[in-house]
Amino acid sequence: MGGGSEEREAIEAILDVYEAMRTKDSERLISRHAKSGYSLFNDAPPYELLQDEDALHLKLSLMSQVQDLTYSVKEQGVEVLGDVAIVLYELEMSGLLVYQYRFEGSRWVRSARCTAVLKKEEGVWRIAHEHFSAPYPTRSST
């Protein structure tokens, strides 16, 4: 897959989302998603397609519940097709999951294979759809 400036800008948009989560910048996080039509398939509950506010709410809640967030994004590929980009990457995230009202927490780690579809809006790459899946195929115990 290509390595031009459009491809780099698309990957930077993905990185900017995780940096916004790390720094707890909700406005920045929201601004990196499509103004309408954003959708999300997650590898954690709920396992259904979430759209628009429901999808963003899930990401915002994660941002508020995980403290000391760290992340690593390993780019697997970027394809730009006009005003649409497809970004494939592997994600590692960790932090302290804080249980509200109980004054305790536990270590939280997440690994996922990710596909993001971005579209150019007002000259800026914004995420229109994301799909997260388990990093390795689940093996049958039979």
C-alpha positions as MATLAB code, in Angstrom:
seq = 'MGGGSEEREAIEAILDVYEAMRTKDSERLISRHAKSGYSLFNDAPPYELLQDEDALHLKLSLMSQVQDLTYSVKEQGVEVLGDVAIVLYELEMSGLLVYQYRFEGSRWVRSARCTAVLKKEEGVWRIAHEHFSAPYPTRSST';
ca = [
       0.000    0.000    0.000;
       1.079    3.531   -0.652;
       3.200    5.816    1.493;
       2.262    9.286    0.210;
       1.082   12.338    2.105;
      -2.623   11.391    1.981;
      -1.815    7.985    3.436;
       0.289    9.587    6.179;
      -2.515   12.053    7.001;
      -5.003    9.188    7.304;
      -2.757    7.293    9.741;
      -2.138   10.521   11.671;
      -5.910   10.895   12.097;
      -6.031    7.451   13.741;
      -3.086    8.274   16.000;
      -4.719   11.583   16.927;
      -7.796    9.727   18.221;
      -5.695    7.602   20.586;
      -3.707   10.628   21.690;
      -6.990   12.439   22.420;
      -8.080    9.454   24.499;
      -4.757    9.422   26.352;
      -4.976   13.131   27.155;
      -8.744   12.955   27.803;
      -9.526   15.551   25.142;
     -13.137   14.700   24.278;
     -13.593   17.580   21.805;
     -10.559   16.449   19.834;
     -11.784   12.846   19.896;
     -15.220   13.832   18.613;
     -13.751   16.092   15.902;
     -11.850   13.147   14.374;
     -15.085   11.238   13.663;
     -17.512   11.793   10.803;
     -20.064   14.491   11.535;
     -22.828   12.028   10.665;
     -22.946    8.353    9.830;
     -20.137    7.168   12.153;
     -20.440    3.455   12.958;
     -18.514    0.982   15.096;
     -18.261   -2.802   15.416;
     -16.423   -3.546   18.647;
     -14.816   -6.724   19.982;
     -16.198   -6.027   23.469;
     -19.791   -5.712   24.662;
     -22.092   -4.719   23.225;
     -21.251   -6.835   20.190;
     -23.676   -5.053   17.914;
     -23.253   -2.328   15.353;
     -23.272    1.047   17.102;
     -23.962    4.249   15.216;
     -23.419    7.967   15.672;
     -23.888    9.064   19.308;
     -24.035    5.500   20.661;
     -20.722    4.656   19.002;
     -19.030    7.839   20.201;
     -20.457    7.378   23.693;
     -18.680    4.011   23.945;
     -15.319    5.597   23.098;
     -15.928    8.536   25.425;
     -16.859    6.212   28.294;
     -13.653    4.237   27.788;
     -11.728    7.490   27.892;
     -13.292    8.402   31.248;
     -12.950    4.926   32.810;
      -9.314    4.161   31.939;
      -6.570    6.123   33.682;
      -2.894    6.265   32.654;
      -3.767    5.066   29.158;
      -0.921    3.946   26.927;
      -1.255    2.759   23.337;
       0.725    1.381   20.451;
      -0.450    1.351   16.846;
       1.312   -0.919   14.373;
       0.364    0.136   10.860;
      -0.478   -2.731    8.539;
      -1.584   -0.745    5.518;
      -3.279    2.356    4.191;
      -5.171    2.677    0.914;
      -6.479    6.054   -0.245;
      -9.270    6.014   -2.826;
     -10.091    9.643   -3.503;
     -11.896   11.051   -0.462;
     -11.986    7.651    1.280;
      -9.133    5.911    3.091;
      -8.908    2.433    4.552;
      -6.453    2.012    7.418;
      -5.470   -1.417    8.746;
      -3.567   -1.616   12.019;
      -2.898   -3.590   15.173;
      -3.679   -1.910   18.480;
      -2.282   -2.451   21.957;
      -3.756   -0.391   24.792;
      -3.443   -0.573   28.544;
      -4.225    1.433   31.611;
      -5.930    1.343   34.961;
      -9.649    0.605   34.748;
     -11.226    2.647   37.528;
     -14.412    1.416   39.128;
     -16.445    4.471   39.976;
     -17.895    4.709   43.463;
     -15.658    1.907   44.784;
     -12.321    3.756   44.884;
     -10.496    0.827   43.331;
      -9.288   -0.262   39.940;
      -7.616   -3.030   38.020;
      -5.067   -3.276   35.234;
      -6.726   -3.192   31.797;
      -5.116   -4.454   28.575;
      -6.591   -4.511   25.103;
      -5.231   -5.970   21.887;
      -7.121   -5.779   18.616;
      -6.853   -5.950   14.869;
      -8.500   -2.868   13.458;
      -9.942   -1.592   10.231;
     -10.916    2.053    9.931;
     -12.682    3.704    7.026;
     -12.057    7.429    6.881;
     -13.588   10.082    4.691;
     -12.335   13.531    3.897;
     -14.650   16.205    5.318;
     -13.745   19.864    4.973;
     -10.184   18.832    4.085;
      -9.758   16.674    7.229;
      -9.661   12.879    7.505;
     -12.462   11.736    9.816;
     -13.358    8.191   10.870;
     -16.616    7.017    9.298;
     -16.458    3.367   10.409;
     -14.290    1.223   12.677;
     -14.146   -2.517   13.174;
     -12.184   -4.084   16.032;
     -11.581   -7.832   16.258;
      -9.675  -10.193   18.525;
      -5.967  -10.242   17.674;
      -5.845  -13.988   17.037;
      -8.425  -16.453   15.788;
     -10.281  -18.194   18.571;
      -9.337  -21.852   18.560;
     -11.852  -24.574   19.173;
     -11.191  -26.798   22.185;
     -12.513  -29.892   20.388;
];
